[in-house]
Structure formats: C-alpha cells, structure tokens
C-alpha cells in the first residue's frame, strides 16, 4: 500500500483499517456525524488502483473523480462548515495535493 491518509468517524472502521496496516494518528478534529444548519457534506472516495482516499465538499468534483479518475464513492464521511457558512471562531483546514 502506498501513502494514504484515511479519515472516519466510525470506530469499527478504525479497527478494521488498523488490521490492514494503517497506524492510528489519533483524533484529527471534531466534526458532525449528521447534517446541521450551515454545514455541508464531506464526501469520501477511494481509488483501489492507487490505494488513495480523496475527500471533497464539492459534489461536482466528487462526480468527476468517480467518472474520470477511478475513484469509488464511499459516501459522506461527515458534515463540516463550508467556507461561506463557517461561524466565528473556526479556523480553515487547508487541502493540498502533491501529484508526484
């Protein structure tokens, strides 16, 4: 398996992933498990060819990754505040990509 970060709110998935070689890095942050006013879905996808997980709040980007890039839909990982709806006191979680 290549390098991959995996995020889940499901303790059973944590245990299962650790059984196939993932190492726990602890809790990354707190999120909503169901939709709350002002939140948006964080979609989780997986590419079995590259063993890569991909996360996005953009449904169009989600669909393009499925249609064109070999990703499979794994559903909604959690619900987060979108850029336009974030309340005061929140901080951005930056998304970066290295195509190497």
C-alpha positions as CSV (number, residue, x, y, z in Angstrom):
1,X,0.0,0.0,0.0
2,X,1.3,3.5,-0.8
3,X,1.0,6.6,1.3
4,X,-2.6,7.4,2.3
5,X,-4.4,9.3,5.0
6,X,-7.8,7.8,6.0
7,X,-10.4,9.7,8.0
8,X,-13.5,8.1,9.6
9,X,-16.0,8.8,12.4
10,X,-16.7,5.0,12.7
11,X,-14.7,3.2,15.5
12,X,-15.3,-0.2,13.7
13,X,-13.6,1.2,10.6
14,X,-10.7,2.4,12.7
15,X,-10.1,-1.1,14.0
16,X,-10.6,-2.6,10.5
17,X,-8.1,-0.2,8.9
18,X,-5.5,-0.9,11.7
19,X,-5.9,-4.6,10.9
20,X,-4.7,-4.0,7.3
21,X,-1.7,-1.8,8.0
22,X,-3.0,1.7,8.9
23,X,-1.5,3.3,12.0
24,X,-3.6,5.5,14.3
25,X,-2.6,9.2,14.4
26,X,-5.3,10.0,16.9
27,X,-8.3,12.3,16.5
28,X,-7.8,14.9,13.8
29,X,-10.7,17.1,14.8
30,X,-14.4,17.1,15.8
31,X,-17.0,17.0,13.1
32,X,-20.7,16.5,12.8
33,X,-22.0,13.0,12.0
34,X,-25.2,14.3,10.7
35,X,-26.2,17.5,8.8
36,X,-26.5,20.6,11.0
37,X,-27.7,24.0,9.9
38,X,-25.0,25.7,7.9
39,X,-22.9,22.5,7.3
40,X,-22.1,20.7,4.1
41,X,-21.3,17.1,3.3
42,X,-17.7,15.9,3.2
43,X,-17.6,13.2,0.5
44,X,-15.2,10.3,0.8
45,X,-13.9,8.4,-2.2
46,X,-11.4,5.6,-2.7
47,X,-9.3,4.6,-5.6
48,X,-8.5,0.9,-5.4
49,X,-5.8,1.2,-8.2
50,X,-3.7,3.7,-6.2
51,X,-5.0,2.9,-2.7
52,X,-5.8,6.6,-2.3
53,X,-8.6,8.2,-0.4
54,X,-10.0,11.5,-1.7
55,X,-12.2,13.9,0.3
56,X,-14.2,16.9,-1.1
57,X,-17.1,19.1,-0.2
58,X,-17.7,19.8,-3.9
59,X,-20.3,17.4,-5.3
60,X,-19.3,18.2,-8.9
61,X,-15.7,17.3,-8.0
62,X,-16.9,14.1,-6.4
63,X,-18.7,13.1,-9.5
64,X,-15.8,13.9,-11.8
65,X,-13.4,11.9,-9.7
66,X,-15.8,8.9,-9.9
67,X,-16.4,9.3,-13.7
68,X,-12.8,10.1,-14.8
69,X,-10.3,9.2,-12.2
70,X,-11.1,5.7,-11.0
71,X,-12.5,6.6,-7.6
72,X,-15.3,4.8,-5.9
73,X,-17.9,6.6,-3.8
74,X,-17.7,5.7,-0.1
75,X,-20.5,8.1,0.9
76,X,-20.5,11.0,3.2
77,X,-17.6,11.0,5.7
78,X,-19.1,13.7,7.9
79,X,-20.6,17.2,7.8
80,X,-18.4,20.3,8.1
81,X,-18.9,24.0,7.7
82,X,-18.4,25.3,4.2
83,X,-16.4,28.5,3.5
84,X,-19.4,30.7,3.3
85,X,-21.1,29.3,6.4
86,X,-18.3,29.0,8.9
87,X,-19.2,30.7,12.2
88,X,-16.8,32.9,14.0
89,X,-14.1,31.2,16.0
90,X,-13.5,28.5,13.4
91,X,-10.2,28.0,11.5
92,X,-9.7,26.7,8.0
93,X,-8.4,23.2,7.3
94,X,-6.3,23.5,4.2
95,X,-6.4,20.9,1.4
96,X,-3.2,20.3,-0.5
97,X,-2.2,17.9,-3.3
98,X,1.1,16.6,-4.4
99,X,0.8,14.8,-7.8
100,X,4.3,13.2,-7.6
